[in-house]
Amino acid sequence: MTTLAWIGWQEILLICLVLVIIFGKRLPEVGRSLGRGLVEFKKGLSGVKESIEESGNESDESHQSAEQSDKEA
C-alpha cells in the first residue's frame, strides 16, 4: 500500500484551490522560482558528479603511473 493512497482527486482539487486562493496572482512567480531552484540544484549535482569522476580519473592515472615506475625499477 502506498503512503498517499488515501488522497483522492477531490483532495487534490481542494489543495489546488487553497493554493490558488493563498497565492493568487503570485502563483506564476512561485512556479518560476521553484523551477529556477530545481535547475540550480541539478547544475550543482552535475558539478559534484563531474568532480567525483575527475578525481576518480586522477587517482587511476596516478595508480597506473606508480605501477609503471615499479615495473621500470
N, CA and C atoms as an extended XYZ file, in Angstrom:
219
Properties=species:S:1:pos:R:3:atomname:S:1:resname:S:1:resid:I:1 pbc="F F F"
N         0.845       -1.188        0.000 N   MET     1
C         0.000        0.000        0.000 CA  MET     1
C         0.884        1.242        0.000 C   MET     1
N         0.597        2.183       -0.886 N   THR     2
C         1.390        3.402       -0.959 CA  THR     2
C         0.995        4.355        0.156 C   THR     2
N         1.886        5.251        0.478 N   THR     3
C         1.633        6.168        1.594 CA  THR     3
C         0.598        7.226        1.254 C   THR     3
N         0.457        7.574       -0.015 N   LEU     4
C        -0.508        8.597       -0.404 CA  LEU     4
C        -1.767        7.999       -1.022 C   LEU     4
N        -2.044        6.755       -0.733 N   ALA     5
C        -3.194        6.087       -1.329 CA  ALA     5
C        -4.513        6.699       -0.864 C   ALA     5
N        -4.512        7.348        0.274 N   TRP     6
C        -5.743        7.906        0.804 CA  TRP     6
C        -6.105        9.244        0.173 C   TRP     6
N        -5.229        9.822       -0.646 N   ILE     7
C        -5.528       11.097       -1.302 CA  ILE     7
C        -6.222       10.808       -2.623 C   ILE     7
N        -7.433       11.286       -2.739 N   GLY     8
C        -8.197       11.114       -3.964 CA  GLY     8
C        -8.181       12.375       -4.799 C   GLY     8
N        -8.905       12.364       -5.896 N   TRP     9
C        -8.916       13.523       -6.778 CA  TRP     9
C        -9.606       14.718       -6.130 C   TRP     9
N       -10.555       14.465       -5.246 N   GLN    10
C       -11.233       15.569       -4.570 CA  GLN    10
C       -10.277       16.320       -3.648 C   GLN    10
N        -9.437       15.572       -2.936 N   GLU    11
C        -8.490       16.204       -2.029 CA  GLU    11
C        -7.440       16.997       -2.801 C   GLU    11
N        -6.984       16.439       -3.923 N   ILE    12
C        -6.004       17.148       -4.748 CA  ILE    12
C        -6.606       18.441       -5.294 C   ILE    12
N        -7.854       18.386       -5.727 N   LEU    13
C        -8.545       19.575       -6.215 CA  LEU    13
C        -8.676       20.614       -5.112 C   LEU    13
N        -9.018       20.180       -3.915 N   LEU    14
C        -9.146       21.093       -2.778 CA  LEU    14
C        -7.808       21.755       -2.454 C   LEU    14
N        -6.729       20.985       -2.479 N   ILE    15
C        -5.393       21.531       -2.211 CA  ILE    15
C        -5.024       22.571       -3.267 C   ILE    15
N        -5.327       22.274       -4.527 N   CYS    16
C        -5.033       23.224       -5.601 CA  CYS    16
C        -5.831       24.513       -5.438 C   CYS    16
N        -7.094       24.390       -5.075 N   LEU    17
C        -7.919       25.582       -4.857 CA  LEU    17
C        -7.377       26.426       -3.704 C   LEU    17
N        -6.970       25.781       -2.631 N   VAL    18
C        -6.401       26.505       -1.493 CA  VAL    18
C        -5.123       27.230       -1.915 C   VAL    18
N        -4.281       26.569       -2.703 N   LEU    19
C        -3.060       27.209       -3.186 CA  LEU    19
C        -3.365       28.425       -4.048 C   LEU    19
N        -4.369       28.306       -4.911 N   VAL    20
C        -4.745       29.433       -5.766 CA  VAL    20
C        -5.274       30.577       -4.916 C   VAL    20
N        -6.047       30.276       -3.891 N   ILE    21
C        -6.579       31.320       -3.015 CA  ILE    21
C        -5.452       31.996       -2.240 C   ILE    21
N        -4.518       31.208       -1.723 N   ILE    22
C        -3.429       31.763       -0.916 CA  ILE    22
C        -2.469       32.582       -1.782 C   ILE    22
N        -2.012       32.024       -2.897 N   PHE    23
C        -1.000       32.687       -3.702 CA  PHE    23
C        -1.591       33.624       -4.750 C   PHE    23
N        -2.771       33.333       -5.239 N   GLY    24
C        -3.432       34.205       -6.199 CA  GLY    24
C        -2.591       34.528       -7.411 C   GLY    24
N        -2.331       35.816       -7.596 N   LYS    25
C        -1.581       36.266       -8.776 CA  LYS    25
C        -0.098       35.946       -8.673 C   LYS    25
N         0.372       35.606       -7.501 N   ARG    26
C         1.793       35.296       -7.326 CA  ARG    26
C         2.119       33.858       -7.705 C   ARG    26
N         1.138       33.060       -8.033 N   LEU    27
C         1.367       31.648       -8.341 CA  LEU    27
C         2.355       31.441       -9.497 C   LEU    27
N         2.270       32.205      -10.594 N   PRO    28
C         3.290       32.042      -11.640 CA  PRO    28
C         4.702       32.370      -11.136 C   PRO    28
N         4.816       33.386      -10.282 N   GLU    29
C         6.116       33.733       -9.701 CA  GLU    29
C         6.659       32.586       -8.864 C   GLU    29
N         5.795       31.989       -8.070 N   VAL    30
C         6.206       30.874       -7.213 CA  VAL    30
C         6.657       29.701       -8.079 C   VAL    30
N         5.931       29.406       -9.134 N   GLY    31
C         6.300       28.319      -10.039 CA  GLY    31
C         7.637       28.578      -10.709 C   GLY    31
N         7.858       29.833      -11.139 N   ARG    32
C         9.134       30.195      -11.755 CA  ARG    32
C        10.280       30.031      -10.772 C   ARG    32
N        10.066       30.472       -9.537 N   SER    33
C        11.109       30.360       -8.511 CA  SER    33
C        11.443       28.899       -8.239 C   SER    33
N        10.422       28.070       -8.134 N   LEU    34
C        10.663       26.649       -7.912 CA  LEU    34
C        11.413       26.025       -9.088 C   LEU    34
N        11.066       26.422      -10.296 N   GLY    35
C        11.747       25.917      -11.484 CA  GLY    35
C        13.212       26.320      -11.508 C   GLY    35
N        13.487       27.588      -11.186 N   ARG    36
C        14.879       28.049      -11.148 CA  ARG    36
C        15.667       27.321      -10.077 C   ARG    36
N        15.037       27.129       -8.927 N   GLY    37
C        15.708       26.404       -7.852 CA  GLY    37
C        16.038       24.984       -8.254 C   GLY    37
N        15.120       24.350       -8.949 N   LEU    38
C        15.344       22.981       -9.408 CA  LEU    38
C        16.486       22.916      -10.427 C   LEU    38
N        16.542       23.898      -11.319 N   VAL    39
C        17.619       23.942      -12.310 CA  VAL    39
C        18.962       24.124      -11.618 C   VAL    39
N        19.030       25.024      -10.635 N   GLU    40
C        20.284       25.244       -9.911 CA  GLU    40
C        20.696       23.986       -9.154 C   GLU    40
N        19.733       23.294       -8.579 N   PHE    41
C        20.024       22.056       -7.863 CA  PHE    41
C        20.613       21.012       -8.802 C   PHE    41
N        20.021       20.878       -9.997 N   LYS    42
C        20.522       19.915      -10.976 CA  LYS    42
C        21.926       20.288      -11.440 C   LYS    42
N        22.186       21.591      -11.625 N   LYS    43
C        23.529       22.026      -12.013 CA  LYS    43
C        24.534       21.671      -10.929 C   LYS    43
N        24.149       21.872       -9.680 N   GLY    44
C        25.032       21.536       -8.568 CA  GLY    44
C        25.328       20.053       -8.518 C   GLY    44
N        24.312       19.235       -8.734 N   LEU    45
C        24.522       17.785       -8.740 CA  LEU    45
C        25.440       17.355       -9.874 C   LEU    45
N        25.258       17.937      -11.046 N   SER    46
C        26.119       17.554      -12.169 CA  SER    46
C        27.550       18.012      -11.913 C   SER    46
N        27.726       19.159      -11.263 N   GLY    47
C        29.073       19.616      -10.929 CA  GLY    47
C        29.756       18.680       -9.954 C   GLY    47
N        29.008       18.220       -8.962 N   VAL    48
C        29.568       17.276       -7.996 CA  VAL    48
C        29.917       15.966       -8.690 C   VAL    48
N        29.046       15.515       -9.563 N   LYS    49
C        29.290       14.260      -10.290 CA  LYS    49
C        30.555       14.370      -11.138 C   LYS    49
N        30.717       15.511      -11.836 N   GLU    50
C        31.912       15.708      -12.663 CA  GLU    50
C        33.174       15.726      -11.818 C   GLU    50
N        33.126       16.392      -10.663 N   SER    51
C        34.324       16.458       -9.822 CA  SER    51
C        34.668       15.083       -9.261 C   SER    51
N        33.658       14.280       -8.962 N   ILE    52
C        33.924       12.920       -8.477 CA  ILE    52
C        34.558       12.092       -9.588 C   ILE    52
N        34.028       12.212      -10.801 N   GLU    53
C        34.590       11.470      -11.928 CA  GLU    53
C        36.022       11.913      -12.215 C   GLU    53
N        36.291       13.223      -12.127 N   GLU    54
C        37.641       13.730      -12.368 CA  GLU    54
C        38.609       13.203      -11.317 C   GLU    54
N        38.179       13.200      -10.070 N   SER    55
C        39.069       12.715       -9.018 CA  SER    55
C        39.305       11.215       -9.171 C   SER    55
N        38.317       10.492       -9.651 N   GLY    56
C        38.490        9.067       -9.908 CA  GLY    56
C        39.468        8.838      -11.040 C   GLY    56
N        39.378        9.658      -12.081 N   ASN    57
C        40.300        9.540      -13.214 CA  ASN    57
C        41.724        9.882      -12.790 C   ASN    57
N        41.884       10.908      -11.953 N   GLU    58
C        43.211       11.303      -11.497 CA  GLU    58
C        43.848       10.200      -10.654 C   GLU    58
N        43.047        9.573       -9.801 N   SER    59
C        43.606        8.514       -8.960 CA  SER    59
C        43.961        7.292       -9.808 C   SER    59
N        43.181        7.020      -10.850 N   ASP    60
C        43.511        5.911      -11.757 CA  ASP    60
C        44.826        6.185      -12.481 C   ASP    60
N        44.980        7.439      -12.950 N   GLU    61
C        46.204        7.796      -13.664 CA  GLU    61
C        47.411        7.717      -12.746 C   GLU    61
N        47.294        8.187      -11.512 N   SER    62
C        48.422        8.143      -10.587 CA  SER    62
C        48.745        6.698      -10.216 C   SER    62
N        47.719        5.874      -10.112 N   HIS    63
C        47.926        4.454       -9.810 CA  HIS    63
C        48.658        3.775      -10.959 C   HIS    63
N        48.260        4.089      -12.202 N   GLN    64
C        48.902        3.492      -13.370 CA  GLN    64
C        50.355        3.954      -13.491 C   GLN    64
N        50.615        5.239      -13.226 N   SER    65
C        51.993        5.728      -13.329 CA  SER    65
C        52.858        5.119      -12.235 C   SER    65
N        52.290        4.869      -11.058 N   ALA    66
C        53.047        4.222       -9.982 CA  ALA    66
C        53.382        2.784      -10.370 C   ALA    66
N        52.460        2.095      -11.016 N   GLU    67
C        52.714        0.726      -11.462 CA  GLU    67
C        53.817        0.699      -12.520 C   GLU    67
N        53.809        1.682      -13.433 N   GLN    68
C        54.815        1.738      -14.479 CA  GLN    68
C        56.201        2.001      -13.880 C   GLN    68
N        56.268        2.889      -12.886 N   SER    69
C        57.560        3.195      -12.277 CA  SER    69
C        58.070        1.976      -11.483 C   SER    69
N        57.165        1.187      -10.906 N   ASP    70
C        57.573       -0.035      -10.213 CA  ASP    70
C        58.132       -1.051      -11.190 C   ASP    70
N        57.528       -1.156      -12.379 N   LYS    71
C        57.982       -2.109      -13.376 CA  LYS    71
C        59.348       -1.717      -13.920 C   LYS    71
N        59.590       -0.408      -14.052 N   GLU    72
C        60.862        0.065      -14.574 CA  GLU    72
C        61.995       -0.146      -13.580 C   GLU    72
N        61.679       -0.108      -12.297 N   ALA    73
C        62.727       -0.225      -11.273 CA  ALA    73
C        63.156       -1.627      -11.016 C   ALA    73
